[in-house]
Amino acid sequence: MNSTFRQNVRRLAQRQPIKLLVLLASSWLLLSCSQQQDVVTLRMGHSLDQEHVVHKAMVKMAERLAFYSNGSMQIRIYSGGQLGSERELVELLQIGSLAMTKVSASPLEGFVPQMKVFSLPYVFRDSAHLWTVLDGEIGQQLLDAMSPVRLKGLGYYDAGSRSFYTTQKEIHTPADLKGLKFRVPNSQTSVEMVQALGGAATPVDWGELYTALQQGVVDGAENNPPSFYLSRHYELSKYYILDEHSSVPDVILMSQHIWDHLTSEQQGWVQLAMHDSIVYQKALWQQASDDALEKVKAHGVQVIYPDKTPFVKAVQPLHDQLKGTALGDLLQKIKEMPVATVNGGAHE
């Protein structure tokens, strides 16, 4: 048994032993009922609001899986952190007590070091460049690399570009970040990025961030426009700075244990449904991002469009220090990659 896997089981059992036992029992009962009725039910948990495009894409995935399997498979979705924090959901996948979840790519660098490339600032030239990487060999290799830690990478959702927002102070240049505490995901690379720009990085769980902003534990955070809006962080943070420093995709994960217990035909249906949900989610994303910016402006948020040049220069040392390393080689490969024309459509 993988040492990381054992540690995660122990940690979850120590933090929330009752929740762990209930979920293990419910998973066994659900599997038993599903076998009796010849229906496989996959439970999927996440921490986002049901209005978020990611949740809507998951609903689409459930619909398409039911279609492809002729009703013999279904996905039951638990939103809003009902089953735990993002970290806890990943741990539940590892022990086979939950089938699927969504996680930002940044925290996954603790499992797959090369995932750090997504947390590095200003790696991708634009959205087309990003999706050329995700849809190609590099993207698949990163998904496959999670298998040793009992996780199956199914695919990527668009999470746009991440930008800073603050509660008290406008940001126009990196110098304006000095002395401010910013929430970052549980990612060492994200910590180093904020430090390179002059701020102080503080890892805080997404579900606890509203309170952290409210109580002044942090002075700001960074995320994409839809997440900024749907989290209602605009109620506390009146400055949104579109520096677009990183493009960190969301990753749809499945428990490797549960994946391995599906037939090859069932696995194929899951992958087809995943593909369709990606196409659907990407189509929703841009509109959701534009709408979110308009809505936060209507709530009194000042949206700032800074010159990105000094931000790019400030973080260049993070790129330079990777030269000669495996991650540096990956970074260079991505930078040199020509942009392919991406075409996609739902299967019928």
GUSEPA-374371 format. One record per residue (C-alpha): residue number from 0; chain; x, y negated, z. Coordinates in steps of 0.5 Angstrom, whole numbers, padded with zeros to 4 digits. Last residue first. Layout:
N
+-----+---+-------+-------+-------+
!   k ! c !    xx !    yy !    zz !
+-----+---+-------+-------+-------+
! NUM ! A !     X !     Y !     Z !
...
+-----+---+-------+-------+-------+
END
This chain:
348
+-----+---+-------+-------+-------+
!   k ! c !    xx !    yy !    zz !
+-----+---+-------+-------+-------+
! 347 ! A ! -0049 ! -0024 ! -0061 !
! 346 ! A ! -0042 ! -0025 ! -0059 !
! 345 ! A ! -0041 ! -0033 ! -0057 !
! 344 ! A ! -0036 ! -0037 ! -0061 !
! 343 ! A ! -0029 ! -0039 ! -0061 !
! 342 ! A ! -0024 ! -0043 ! -0065 !
! 341 ! A ! -0018 ! -0046 ! -0063 !
! 340 ! A ! -0013 ! -0049 ! -0068 !
! 339 ! A ! -0006 ! -0048 ! -0066 !
! 338 ! A ! -0002 ! -0053 ! -0062 !
! 337 ! A !  0006 ! -0051 ! -0063 !
! 336 ! A !  0010 ! -0049 ! -0057 !
! 335 ! A !  0016 ! -0053 ! -0056 !
! 334 ! A !  0013 ! -0055 ! -0049 !
! 333 ! A !  0011 ! -0048 ! -0047 !
! 332 ! A !  0017 ! -0045 ! -0048 !
! 331 ! A !  0021 ! -0050 ! -0045 !
! 330 ! A !  0017 ! -0049 ! -0038 !
! 329 ! A !  0017 ! -0042 ! -0039 !
! 328 ! A !  0025 ! -0042 ! -0039 !
! 327 ! A !  0025 ! -0047 ! -0033 !
! 326 ! A !  0020 ! -0042 ! -0029 !
! 325 ! A !  0026 ! -0036 ! -0031 !
! 324 ! A !  0031 ! -0041 ! -0029 !
! 323 ! A !  0037 ! -0044 ! -0033 !
! 322 ! A !  0033 ! -0051 ! -0032 !
! 321 ! A !  0028 ! -0052 ! -0027 !
! 320 ! A !  0031 ! -0058 ! -0023 !
! 319 ! A !  0030 ! -0062 ! -0030 !
! 318 ! A !  0023 ! -0061 ! -0029 !
! 317 ! A !  0022 ! -0063 ! -0022 !
! 316 ! A !  0027 ! -0069 ! -0024 !
! 315 ! A !  0022 ! -0071 ! -0029 !
! 314 ! A !  0017 ! -0073 ! -0024 !
! 313 ! A !  0018 ! -0081 ! -0023 !
! 312 ! A !  0019 ! -0081 ! -0031 !
! 311 ! A !  0012 ! -0079 ! -0032 !
! 310 ! A !  0009 ! -0083 ! -0027 !
! 309 ! A !  0012 ! -0089 ! -0030 !
! 308 ! A !  0010 ! -0088 ! -0037 !
! 307 ! A !  0003 ! -0086 ! -0035 !
! 306 ! A !  0000 ! -0093 ! -0035 !
! 305 ! A ! -0006 ! -0094 ! -0031 !
! 304 ! A ! -0013 ! -0093 ! -0032 !
! 303 ! A ! -0017 ! -0095 ! -0026 !
! 302 ! A ! -0024 ! -0092 ! -0024 !
! 301 ! A ! -0027 ! -0097 ! -0019 !
! 300 ! A ! -0032 ! -0093 ! -0015 !
! 299 ! A ! -0039 ! -0097 ! -0014 !
! 298 ! A ! -0044 ! -0091 ! -0014 !
! 297 ! A ! -0045 ! -0093 ! -0021 !
! 296 ! A ! -0038 ! -0092 ! -0023 !
! 295 ! A ! -0038 ! -0085 ! -0020 !
! 294 ! A ! -0044 ! -0083 ! -0024 !
! 293 ! A ! -0040 ! -0086 ! -0031 !
! 292 ! A ! -0034 ! -0082 ! -0029 !
! 291 ! A ! -0038 ! -0075 ! -0028 !
! 290 ! A ! -0042 ! -0076 ! -0034 !
! 289 ! A ! -0036 ! -0076 ! -0038 !
! 288 ! A ! -0033 ! -0070 ! -0034 !
! 287 ! A ! -0039 ! -0066 ! -0035 !
! 286 ! A ! -0040 ! -0068 ! -0043 !
! 285 ! A ! -0032 ! -0065 ! -0043 !
! 284 ! A ! -0034 ! -0059 ! -0039 !
! 283 ! A ! -0040 ! -0056 ! -0042 !
! 282 ! A ! -0037 ! -0053 ! -0049 !
! 281 ! A ! -0031 ! -0051 ! -0045 !
! 280 ! A ! -0036 ! -0047 ! -0040 !
! 279 ! A ! -0040 ! -0044 ! -0046 !
! 278 ! A ! -0034 ! -0041 ! -0049 !
! 277 ! A ! -0031 ! -0039 ! -0043 !
! 276 ! A ! -0038 ! -0035 ! -0041 !
! 275 ! A ! -0038 ! -0032 ! -0048 !
! 274 ! A ! -0031 ! -0029 ! -0047 !
! 273 ! A ! -0032 ! -0027 ! -0040 !
! 272 ! A ! -0039 ! -0023 ! -0042 !
! 271 ! A ! -0034 ! -0019 ! -0047 !
! 270 ! A ! -0029 ! -0018 ! -0042 !
! 269 ! A ! -0035 ! -0015 ! -0037 !
! 268 ! A ! -0038 ! -0011 ! -0043 !
! 267 ! A ! -0031 ! -0008 ! -0045 !
! 266 ! A ! -0030 ! -0006 ! -0037 !
! 265 ! A ! -0036 ! -0002 ! -0037 !
! 264 ! A ! -0034 !  0002 ! -0043 !
! 263 ! A ! -0027 !  0003 ! -0040 !
! 262 ! A ! -0031 !  0006 ! -0034 !
! 261 ! A ! -0031 !  0002 ! -0028 !
! 260 ! A ! -0027 !  0004 ! -0022 !
! 259 ! A ! -0021 !  0001 ! -0024 !
! 258 ! A ! -0024 ! -0006 ! -0024 !
! 257 ! A ! -0027 ! -0005 ! -0017 !
! 256 ! A ! -0020 ! -0003 ! -0014 !
! 255 ! A ! -0017 ! -0009 ! -0018 !
! 254 ! A ! -0022 ! -0014 ! -0015 !
! 253 ! A ! -0024 ! -0019 ! -0020 !
! 252 ! A ! -0021 ! -0026 ! -0022 !
! 251 ! A ! -0023 ! -0032 ! -0026 !
! 250 ! A ! -0018 ! -0037 ! -0026 !
! 249 ! A ! -0019 ! -0044 ! -0026 !
! 248 ! A ! -0014 ! -0048 ! -0030 !
! 247 ! A ! -0009 ! -0053 ! -0028 !
! 246 ! A ! -0008 ! -0059 ! -0032 !
! 245 ! A ! -0003 ! -0064 ! -0029 !
! 244 ! A ! -0002 ! -0071 ! -0028 !
! 243 ! A ! -0008 ! -0074 ! -0031 !
! 242 ! A ! -0006 ! -0081 ! -0028 !
! 241 ! A ! -0014 ! -0083 ! -0028 !
! 240 ! A ! -0014 ! -0087 ! -0022 !
! 239 ! A ! -0021 ! -0086 ! -0018 !
! 238 ! A ! -0022 ! -0091 ! -0012 !
! 237 ! A ! -0028 ! -0092 ! -0008 !
! 236 ! A ! -0026 ! -0085 ! -0004 !
! 235 ! A ! -0031 ! -0084 !  0002 !
! 234 ! A ! -0038 ! -0083 ! -0002 !
! 233 ! A ! -0034 ! -0081 ! -0008 !
! 232 ! A ! -0032 ! -0075 ! -0005 !
! 231 ! A ! -0039 ! -0073 ! -0006 !
! 230 ! A ! -0036 ! -0066 ! -0008 !
! 229 ! A ! -0040 ! -0066 ! -0014 !
! 228 ! A ! -0037 ! -0073 ! -0016 !
! 227 ! A ! -0030 ! -0071 ! -0015 !
! 226 ! A ! -0031 ! -0064 ! -0018 !
! 225 ! A ! -0034 ! -0067 ! -0024 !
! 224 ! A ! -0028 ! -0072 ! -0025 !
! 223 ! A ! -0022 ! -0067 ! -0024 !
! 222 ! A ! -0018 ! -0067 ! -0018 !
! 221 ! A ! -0013 ! -0071 ! -0013 !
! 220 ! A ! -0014 ! -0073 ! -0006 !
! 219 ! A ! -0014 ! -0079 ! -0001 !
! 218 ! A ! -0012 ! -0082 !  0005 !
! 217 ! A ! -0012 ! -0076 !  0009 !
! 216 ! A ! -0013 ! -0074 !  0016 !
! 215 ! A ! -0017 ! -0081 !  0016 !
! 214 ! A ! -0024 ! -0078 !  0019 !
! 213 ! A ! -0028 ! -0078 !  0013 !
! 212 ! A ! -0023 ! -0076 !  0008 !
! 211 ! A ! -0021 ! -0070 !  0013 !
! 210 ! A ! -0029 ! -0069 !  0013 !
! 209 ! A ! -0030 ! -0069 !  0006 !
! 208 ! A ! -0024 ! -0064 !  0005 !
! 207 ! A ! -0026 ! -0058 !  0009 !
! 206 ! A ! -0029 ! -0054 !  0004 !
! 205 ! A ! -0023 ! -0055 ! -0001 !
! 204 ! A ! -0018 ! -0053 !  0004 !
! 203 ! A ! -0013 ! -0058 !  0006 !
! 202 ! A ! -0005 ! -0058 !  0004 !
! 201 ! A ! -0002 ! -0065 !  0006 !
! 200 ! A !  0003 ! -0068 !  0001 !
! 199 ! A !  0006 ! -0075 !  0003 !
! 198 ! A !  0006 ! -0080 ! -0003 !
! 197 ! A !  0012 ! -0082 ! -0006 !
! 196 ! A !  0011 ! -0080 ! -0013 !
! 195 ! A !  0016 ! -0074 ! -0012 !
! 194 ! A !  0013 ! -0072 ! -0006 !
! 193 ! A !  0006 ! -0072 ! -0009 !
! 192 ! A !  0009 ! -0067 ! -0014 !
! 191 ! A !  0013 ! -0063 ! -0009 !
! 190 ! A !  0007 ! -0061 ! -0005 !
! 189 ! A !  0003 ! -0059 ! -0012 !
! 188 ! A !  0009 ! -0055 ! -0013 !
! 187 ! A !  0009 ! -0052 ! -0006 !
! 186 ! A !  0001 ! -0050 ! -0007 !
! 185 ! A ! -0004 ! -0049 ! -0002 !
! 184 ! A ! -0008 ! -0055 ! -0006 !
! 183 ! A ! -0006 ! -0062 ! -0004 !
! 182 ! A ! -0009 ! -0067 !  0000 !
! 181 ! A ! -0006 ! -0074 !  0000 !
! 180 ! A ! -0003 ! -0078 !  0005 !
! 179 ! A ! -0001 ! -0085 !  0004 !
! 178 ! A !  0006 ! -0088 !  0006 !
! 177 ! A !  0008 ! -0089 ! -0001 !
! 176 ! A !  0003 ! -0088 ! -0007 !
! 175 ! A !  0003 ! -0095 ! -0009 !
! 174 ! A !  0010 ! -0094 ! -0012 !
! 173 ! A !  0008 ! -0089 ! -0016 !
! 172 ! A !  0004 ! -0094 ! -0020 !
! 171 ! A ! -0003 ! -0097 ! -0021 !
! 170 ! A ! -0006 ! -0094 ! -0015 !
! 169 ! A ! -0012 ! -0098 ! -0011 !
! 168 ! A ! -0012 ! -0097 ! -0003 !
! 167 ! A ! -0017 ! -0095 !  0002 !
! 166 ! A ! -0021 ! -0088 !  0000 !
! 165 ! A ! -0016 ! -0086 ! -0005 !
! 164 ! A ! -0017 ! -0082 ! -0011 !
! 163 ! A ! -0011 ! -0078 ! -0015 !
! 162 ! A ! -0012 ! -0075 ! -0022 !
! 161 ! A ! -0013 ! -0068 ! -0024 !
! 160 ! A ! -0014 ! -0066 ! -0032 !
! 159 ! A ! -0019 ! -0061 ! -0034 !
! 158 ! A ! -0022 ! -0055 ! -0030 !
! 157 ! A ! -0023 ! -0051 ! -0036 !
! 156 ! A ! -0024 ! -0044 ! -0035 !
! 155 ! A ! -0019 ! -0038 ! -0035 !
! 154 ! A ! -0020 ! -0031 ! -0036 !
! 153 ! A ! -0020 ! -0024 ! -0033 !
! 152 ! A ! -0014 ! -0023 ! -0028 !
! 151 ! A ! -0015 ! -0017 ! -0024 !
! 150 ! A ! -0012 ! -0017 ! -0017 !
! 149 ! A ! -0009 ! -0012 ! -0013 !
! 148 ! A ! -0003 ! -0015 ! -0011 !
! 147 ! A !  0001 ! -0011 ! -0017 !
! 146 ! A ! -0004 ! -0013 ! -0022 !
! 145 ! A ! -0003 ! -0021 ! -0022 !
! 144 ! A !  0002 ! -0021 ! -0027 !
! 143 ! A ! -0003 ! -0019 ! -0032 !
! 142 ! A ! -0006 ! -0026 ! -0032 !
! 141 ! A !  0000 ! -0029 ! -0033 !
! 140 ! A !  0002 ! -0025 ! -0039 !
! 139 ! A ! -0005 ! -0026 ! -0042 !
! 138 ! A ! -0004 ! -0034 ! -0042 !
! 137 ! A !  0003 ! -0033 ! -0044 !
! 136 ! A !  0001 ! -0029 ! -0050 !
! 135 ! A ! -0004 ! -0034 ! -0053 !
! 134 ! A ! -0011 ! -0036 ! -0050 !
! 133 ! A ! -0008 ! -0040 ! -0044 !
! 132 ! A ! -0002 ! -0043 ! -0048 !
! 131 ! A ! -0006 ! -0045 ! -0054 !
! 130 ! A ! -0011 ! -0048 ! -0049 !
! 129 ! A ! -0006 ! -0053 ! -0046 !
! 128 ! A ! -0004 ! -0055 ! -0053 !
! 127 ! A ! -0011 ! -0057 ! -0055 !
! 126 ! A ! -0013 ! -0060 ! -0048 !
! 125 ! A ! -0007 ! -0065 ! -0049 !
! 124 ! A !  0001 ! -0066 ! -0049 !
! 123 ! A !  0002 ! -0060 ! -0043 !
! 122 ! A !  0007 ! -0060 ! -0038 !
! 121 ! A !  0006 ! -0067 ! -0035 !
! 120 ! A !  0006 ! -0065 ! -0027 !
! 119 ! A !  0008 ! -0058 ! -0025 !
! 118 ! A !  0002 ! -0055 ! -0022 !
! 117 ! A !  0001 ! -0051 ! -0028 !
! 116 ! A !  0008 ! -0048 ! -0029 !
! 115 ! A !  0007 ! -0046 ! -0021 !
! 114 ! A !  0004 ! -0040 ! -0024 !
! 113 ! A !  0011 ! -0037 ! -0026 !
! 112 ! A !  0011 ! -0035 ! -0018 !
! 111 ! A !  0005 ! -0030 ! -0019 !
! 110 ! A !  0002 ! -0028 ! -0012 !
! 109 ! A !  0004 ! -0035 ! -0008 !
! 108 ! A !  0003 ! -0038 ! -0015 !
! 107 ! A ! -0004 ! -0036 ! -0015 !
! 106 ! A ! -0005 ! -0043 ! -0010 !
! 105 ! A ! -0005 ! -0047 ! -0016 !
! 104 ! A ! -0009 ! -0043 ! -0021 !
! 103 ! A ! -0015 ! -0045 ! -0018 !
! 102 ! A ! -0019 ! -0040 ! -0016 !
! 101 ! A ! -0026 ! -0037 ! -0018 !
! 100 ! A ! -0029 ! -0030 ! -0015 !
!  99 ! A ! -0030 ! -0023 ! -0017 !
!  98 ! A ! -0032 ! -0016 ! -0014 !
!  97 ! A ! -0032 ! -0017 ! -0006 !
!  96 ! A ! -0030 ! -0012 ! -0001 !
!  95 ! A ! -0025 ! -0009 ! -0005 !
!  94 ! A ! -0019 ! -0010 !  0000 !
!  93 ! A ! -0016 ! -0015 ! -0005 !
!  92 ! A ! -0022 ! -0018 ! -0007 !
!  91 ! A ! -0024 ! -0020 !  0000 !
!  90 ! A ! -0017 ! -0023 !  0000 !
!  89 ! A ! -0019 ! -0027 ! -0006 !
!  88 ! A ! -0025 ! -0029 ! -0002 !
!  87 ! A ! -0022 ! -0031 !  0004 !
!  86 ! A ! -0017 ! -0036 !  0001 !
!  85 ! A ! -0023 ! -0039 ! -0003 !
!  84 ! A ! -0026 ! -0040 !  0004 !
!  83 ! A ! -0032 ! -0035 !  0006 !
!  82 ! A ! -0038 ! -0031 !  0003 !
!  81 ! A ! -0043 ! -0037 !  0003 !
!  80 ! A ! -0037 ! -0042 !  0000 !
!  79 ! A ! -0042 ! -0046 ! -0004 !
!  78 ! A ! -0044 ! -0040 ! -0009 !
!  77 ! A ! -0046 ! -0033 ! -0008 !
!  76 ! A ! -0047 ! -0030 ! -0015 !
!  75 ! A ! -0050 ! -0023 ! -0016 !
!  74 ! A ! -0047 ! -0020 ! -0023 !
!  73 ! A ! -0051 ! -0014 ! -0026 !
!  72 ! A ! -0049 ! -0008 ! -0030 !
!  71 ! A ! -0054 ! -0003 ! -0033 !
!  70 ! A ! -0059 ! -0008 ! -0036 !
!  69 ! A ! -0057 ! -0007 ! -0043 !
!  68 ! A ! -0050 ! -0007 ! -0041 !
!  67 ! A ! -0049 ! -0012 ! -0047 !
!  66 ! A ! -0055 ! -0016 ! -0045 !
!  65 ! A ! -0054 ! -0016 ! -0037 !
!  64 ! A ! -0046 ! -0018 ! -0038 !
!  63 ! A ! -0049 ! -0024 ! -0042 !
!  62 ! A ! -0054 ! -0026 ! -0037 !
!  61 ! A ! -0048 ! -0025 ! -0031 !
!  60 ! A ! -0043 ! -0029 ! -0035 !
!  59 ! A ! -0048 ! -0035 ! -0037 !
!  58 ! A ! -0049 ! -0035 ! -0029 !
!  57 ! A ! -0042 ! -0036 ! -0028 !
!  56 ! A ! -0041 ! -0041 ! -0033 !
!  55 ! A ! -0047 ! -0045 ! -0029 !
!  54 ! A ! -0043 ! -0044 ! -0023 !
!  53 ! A ! -0036 ! -0047 ! -0027 !
!  52 ! A ! -0041 ! -0053 ! -0030 !
!  51 ! A ! -0042 ! -0055 ! -0022 !
!  50 ! A ! -0049 ! -0056 ! -0021 !
!  49 ! A ! -0049 ! -0050 ! -0016 !
!  48 ! A ! -0044 ! -0053 ! -0012 !
!  47 ! A ! -0037 ! -0050 ! -0011 !
!  46 ! A ! -0034 ! -0045 ! -0006 !
!  45 ! A ! -0034 ! -0038 ! -0010 !
!  44 ! A ! -0037 ! -0031 ! -0009 !
!  43 ! A ! -0038 ! -0026 ! -0014 !
!  42 ! A ! -0042 ! -0019 ! -0013 !
!  41 ! A ! -0042 ! -0014 ! -0018 !
!  40 ! A ! -0048 ! -0010 ! -0018 !
!  39 ! A ! -0047 ! -0003 ! -0022 !
!  38 ! A ! -0054 !  0000 ! -0024 !
!  37 ! A ! -0055 !  0007 ! -0025 !
!  36 ! A ! -0061 !  0007 ! -0019 !
!  35 ! A ! -0058 !  0012 ! -0015 !
!  34 ! A ! -0051 !  0009 ! -0016 !
!  33 ! A ! -0053 !  0002 ! -0015 !
!  32 ! A ! -0056 !  0004 ! -0008 !
!  31 ! A ! -0049 !  0007 ! -0006 !
!  30 ! A ! -0045 !  0001 ! -0009 !
!  29 ! A ! -0049 ! -0004 ! -0005 !
!  28 ! A ! -0049 !  0000 !  0001 !
!  27 ! A ! -0041 !  0001 !  0001 !
!  26 ! A ! -0041 ! -0007 ! -0001 !
!  25 ! A ! -0046 ! -0008 !  0005 !
!  24 ! A ! -0041 ! -0004 !  0010 !
!  23 ! A ! -0035 ! -0008 !  0008 !
!  22 ! A ! -0038 ! -0015 !  0008 !
!  21 ! A ! -0041 ! -0014 !  0015 !
!  20 ! A ! -0034 ! -0011 !  0017 !
!  19 ! A ! -0030 ! -0017 !  0015 !
!  18 ! A ! -0036 ! -0022 !  0017 !
!  17 ! A ! -0035 ! -0019 !  0024 !
!  16 ! A ! -0028 ! -0019 !  0024 !
!  15 ! A ! -0027 ! -0026 !  0022 !
!  14 ! A ! -0020 ! -0029 !  0023 !
!  13 ! A ! -0017 ! -0023 !  0026 !
!  12 ! A ! -0020 ! -0018 !  0021 !
!  11 ! A ! -0018 ! -0023 !  0015 !
!  10 ! A ! -0011 ! -0023 !  0017 !
!   9 ! A ! -0010 ! -0016 !  0018 !
!   8 ! A ! -0013 ! -0015 !  0011 !
!   7 ! A ! -0008 ! -0020 !  0008 !
!   6 ! A ! -0002 ! -0017 !  0011 !
!   5 ! A ! -0004 ! -0010 !  0009 !
!   4 ! A ! -0005 ! -0013 !  0001 !
!   3 ! A !  0002 ! -0017 !  0002 !
!   2 ! A !  0005 ! -0011 !  0004 !
!   1 ! A !  0003 ! -0007 ! -0002 !
!   0 ! A !  0000 !  0000 !  0000 !
+-----+---+-------+-------+-------+
END
